[in-house]
Amino acid sequence: MLSNNLLKGDRVELVALEPERDSKLWAEWRQNSEFTRLLDDAPATLYSRKANKEWMEKHLEDFLEFEFMIRPLDQTEPIGFVGLEGNIRFHQDAFIGIGLGNPANWGKGYGTESMNLILRYAFLELNLHRVSLNVFGYNERAIRSYQKNGFVIEGKAINAIERDSKFWDVYYMGILKREWLKSYQEISWKTQ
């Protein structure tokens, strides 16, 4: 049975990126160095609304990336983003990135449900074979969330990132379509 809305869950939906609206949100989110340090291994950097808008417009033209904003069903504004990029057309493989901008939305299950939606899109709509990500060892909440969605740790780079005079491992995680389908079918069967 086909899903009525592939990008809509029980609490959140994935909506189109709108540079005019979302560049403002991104500029606000990037003011929080905790957010940027969870998102990227580069030093925390501030970007203007204009720079964010230009980046978004450029990425909307790139057909090798699929970017969405995360919006709770009971809210009008997005609270984060999720996207796929990489060797999608050639190797049926994508790298996934996800982030929730405001710490007030962390730990509420929005990220876990959004990840489930993007995996459903990746495997059922794009027919990908594999989805990968990396995560910093200090982001234990994200690691647990990814594991809930079936990702497994495939390797790690030891002491690969320094934060506040301490070195942390970077974990490489992945999930194959066949493994995801097993849990998807179990969930589908339980809800019928």
C-alpha positions in Angstrom: 0.0 0.0 0.0 1.4 3.4 -0.9 1.8 6.1 1.7 -0.6 9.1 1.2 2.2 11.4 2.2 5.7 10.0 2.0 7.1 13.1 3.8 4.6 13.3 6.7 4.8 11.6 10.0 2.8 11.6 13.2 4.4 14.8 14.6 6.5 16.3 11.8 6.6 16.7 8.1 9.4 17.5 5.7 8.7 20.6 3.7 10.3 22.3 0.8 13.3 24.6 1.4 12.3 28.2 0.9 15.4 30.4 0.7 13.6 33.7 1.6 12.1 32.1 4.8 14.8 29.7 5.7 17.8 31.9 5.3 16.6 33.9 8.3 16.1 30.8 10.4 19.6 29.4 9.4 21.2 32.7 10.3 19.5 32.6 13.8 20.4 29.0 14.4 24.1 29.5 13.5 24.3 32.2 16.2 24.4 29.2 18.7 27.8 27.7 18.7 26.5 24.5 20.3 24.3 23.9 17.3 27.2 24.6 14.9 29.6 22.3 16.8 27.1 19.4 16.7 26.6 20.0 13.0 30.1 20.5 11.6 33.8 19.9 12.4 34.8 23.4 11.2 35.1 26.2 13.7 31.8 27.8 14.7 31.2 30.5 12.0 28.5 33.1 11.6 26.8 33.6 8.2 24.6 36.4 7.2 21.1 35.9 6.0 22.2 36.9 2.6 25.0 34.3 2.5 22.6 31.6 3.7 20.1 32.6 1.1 22.7 32.4 -1.7 23.9 29.0 -0.5 20.3 27.7 -0.4 19.5 29.0 -3.9 22.7 27.3 -5.3 21.8 24.0 -3.7 18.2 24.0 -5.0 19.7 23.9 -8.5 21.8 20.9 -7.7 19.9 17.7 -8.7 22.3 15.5 -6.7 21.0 16.9 -3.4 17.6 16.6 -1.8 17.1 19.2 1.0 14.1 19.5 3.2 13.1 21.6 6.2 11.6 19.9 9.3 8.3 21.4 10.4 6.2 20.1 13.4 2.6 19.6 12.4 1.4 21.9 15.1 3.7 24.8 14.1 4.0 27.1 11.1 7.8 27.5 11.0 10.4 24.9 10.4 12.6 23.9 13.3 15.4 22.2 11.4 16.6 20.6 8.2 17.5 17.2 6.8 19.0 16.4 3.4 20.6 13.7 1.2 23.6 14.2 -1.0 26.4 12.2 -2.7 26.6 9.5 -5.3 22.8 9.1 -5.5 22.5 8.5 -9.2 25.7 6.5 -9.7 26.0 4.2 -6.7 22.6 4.5 -5.0 24.4 5.8 -2.0 23.8 9.1 -0.1 25.2 10.9 2.8 22.6 12.3 5.2 22.7 15.5 7.3 20.2 16.6 9.9 20.0 19.3 12.5 17.5 21.0 14.7 18.2 24.7 15.1 16.8 25.6 18.5 18.0 23.6 21.6 14.4 23.8 23.0 13.4 21.3 20.3 16.2 18.8 21.1 15.4 15.5 22.9 11.7 15.6 21.9 11.8 13.0 19.2 11.6 15.4 16.2 15.0 14.4 14.9 14.3 10.7 15.2 11.0 10.9 13.4 12.5 13.2 10.7 15.3 10.7 10.2 12.7 8.0 9.7 10.9 10.1 7.1 14.0 10.8 5.1 15.0 7.2 5.2 11.6 6.2 3.9 12.0 8.8 1.1 15.6 7.6 0.4 14.7 3.9 0.1 11.2 3.9 -1.3 11.2 7.0 -3.5 14.9 7.4 -4.6 15.5 3.6 -4.5 18.8 4.0 -2.7 20.8 1.0 -1.6 22.6 2.7 1.3 22.6 5.8 3.5 25.6 7.0 5.5 26.4 9.6 8.1 29.1 10.6 10.5 28.7 11.8 14.1 31.0 13.2 16.7 31.5 11.0 19.8 30.3 13.8 22.1 26.9 13.8 20.4 25.5 10.8 22.3 21.9 11.9 21.9 22.3 11.8 18.1 24.0 8.4 18.2 21.1 7.0 20.1 18.6 8.6 17.7 20.4 7.1 14.6 20.5 3.7 16.2 16.8 3.8 16.8 16.4 4.2 13.0 18.6 1.2 12.3 22.0 2.8 11.7 25.0 0.8 12.8 28.5 2.0 13.6 30.7 0.9 10.8 33.9 2.5 11.9 35.5 5.4 13.6 38.3 7.9 13.3 40.1 8.0 16.6 40.7 11.4 18.1 39.7 13.1 14.9 38.2 16.2 16.3 39.3 18.6 19.0 36.8 20.5 21.1 37.7 22.5 24.2 41.1 20.9 24.5 39.8 17.4 24.3 40.0 15.0 21.4 36.9 13.0 20.3 36.3 10.1 17.9 34.2 10.5 14.8 31.8 7.6 14.2 30.8 6.5 10.7 27.4 5.0 10.6 25.3 3.4 7.8 22.1 1.6 7.0 21.3 -0.6 4.0 17.9 -0.7 2.3 17.4 -4.4 3.1 18.0 -3.8 6.8 15.7 -0.8 6.9 13.0 -2.6 5.0 12.9 -5.3 7.7 12.1 -2.8 10.4 9.8 -0.8 8.1 7.8 -4.0 7.3 7.6 -4.8 11.0 6.2 -1.3 11.7 3.8 -1.5 8.8 2.5 -4.9 9.9 1.9 -3.7 13.5 -0.1 -0.7 12.3 -2.5 -2.6 10.0 
